[in-house]
Amino acid sequence: SSDVCSSDLSVAISPDGSRIVLVLDDSRYIGYVSLVNDDTGTFEVLGPDYSTGESESPVERVDSINFDFTGSKVVFDFLSCRPNLDGSDCIPFWSIGVVDIESGAFDYPFPGQDELIDLGYPQFSNLNNDVFVFDFLDYRPETGVDSLVLAYNRETDTFSYVGSPEDRKSTRLNSSH
């Protein structure tokens, strides 16, 4: 799939070129357009439901979007601010969701995510629509931010290490000798 991001609009085109999804800046809505028929629609990203009653969505906006290789699912990252039970201010954090364009069903693979961890810039595998890679930023360590790229398999609920900026630094240092 091909992605275009600017400060005003995020757009993704399905691999076969038959669909487009887009997000306007600072919006929690994903719009889609079929280029082969008159099918259009909008999905509101509400995030995982943490309550038993009616409540406002903690999702502030959607940013990065990417189609799977079938053109039927879109993975995206979103900025959320889950309310704290003690009434204190929430901490904004980035997480990841998947929407099935055909059914409108949402999946939020990391509903219990720690607020001090950001997940972003997800990209589906070119071969398996259950696997995507993403940036993982952990702000919990006292020594600084841990930054990794991970792969996640939704079918097996497993993670694989892909790399980190530290790998690139050590490769650069080793290749300079």
Sequence and secondary structure as in RCSB ss.txt:
>XXXX:A:sequence
SSDVCSSDLSVAISPDGSRIVLVLDDSRYIGYVSLVNDDTGTFEVLGPDYSTGESESPVERVDSINFDFTGSKVV
FDFLSCRPNLDGSDCIPFWSIGVVDIESGAFDYPFPGQDELIDLGYPQFSNLNNDVFVFDFLDYRPETGVDSLVL
AYNRETDTFSYVGSPEDRKSTRLNSSH
>XXXX:A:secstr
 EEEE SSEEEEE TTSSEEEEEETT  EEEEEESSSS EEEEE       SS     EEEEEEEEE TTSSEEE
EEEEE    TTS     EEEEEEEETTT  EE S TT  TTEEEEEEEE SS TTEEEEEEEE   TT  EEEEE
EEETTTTEEEEEE HHHHHHHHHHHT 
